């Protein structure tokens, strides 16, 4: 569904079909809670789609990941038993802080993220 909405918004210019950060974050959160063995990778794929959509939009705030987005994707890695989970979570935290510094706006790491 997410890919279909992305496709329709690009093909037809249907702004109402364009997913925003709430939609992407909901899908990431669903993967985080799924318990699937590949949940962190799948959640990360969705996160990467969000980042690409934000970059392609020229900085549309409705696509700027927020603290909930980051806490959801970090949670996906934290809940996994994968060796790389700690490194991935730390890289996401660094990305969040870099985004805040670069844009002078955006998510602020909070107690939930940590």
SVG drawing of the C-alpha trace seen along z (x, -y; Angstrom):
<svg xmlns="http://www.w3.org/2000/svg" viewBox="-6 -26 34 40">
<polyline fill="none" stroke="black" stroke-width="0.4" points="0.0,0.0 2.8,-2.4 4.5,-1.8 1.2,-2.2 0.6,-5.5 4.1,-6.7 3.6,-5.6 0.2,-7.3 1.5,-10.6 4.4,-10.6 2.5,-9.6 -0.7,-11.5 0.5,-14.4 -2.0,-13.4 -0.8,-15.2 -3.6,-13.6 -2.1,-10.2 1.4,-11.2 2.4,-9.4 3.7,-11.7 5.9,-11.0 2.9,-9.8 2.2,-7.1 5.8,-6.1 6.2,-6.1 3.1,-3.9 4.5,-1.3 7.9,-1.4 6.1,-1.0 4.1,1.9 7.3,3.7 8.9,2.9 6.0,4.6 5.7,7.5 8.3,9.7 9.3,10.9 12.9,12.0 13.5,9.4 11.6,6.6 14.5,4.2 15.7,4.5 12.1,4.0 11.5,1.1 14.9,-0.4 13.8,0.0 10.7,-2.1 12.8,-4.6 15.1,-4.9 12.0,-5.5 11.0,-8.4 14.5,-9.9 14.5,-9.7 11.0,-11.2 12.1,-14.1 15.2,-14.8 13.2,-14.6 10.6,-17.0 13.1,-19.7 12.6,-19.7 8.8,-19.2 8.3,-19.3 5.5,-16.7 8.2,-14.2 10.8,-15.3 11.3,-12.3 10.4,-13.3 11.4,-11.8 8.7,-9.2 10.0,-8.1 13.5,-7.7 12.4,-6.0 10.3,-3.5 13.2,-2.6 15.7,-2.5 13.2,-0.3 13.1,2.1 16.8,2.7 16.8,2.7 14.1,5.4 16.1,7.6 18.8,10.0 21.0,9.2 24.7,8.5 24.6,5.2 21.6,3.9 23.7,1.7 25.7,0.2 22.5,-0.4 20.7,-2.1 23.7,-4.3 24.0,-5.3 20.4,-6.3 20.9,-8.4 23.8,-10.1 21.7,-10.7 19.0,-12.2 21.5,-14.6 23.1,-15.4 19.7,-16.2 18.9,-18.6 22.3,-20.3 22.2,-20.6 18.6,-21.9 18.5,-23.8 15.1,-22.1 13.8,-18.6 13.7,-16.0 15.5,-16.4 16.6,-13.2 14.5,-12.7 14.2,-10.1 12.1,-7.8 14.8,-7.7 17.6,-7.1"/>
</svg>
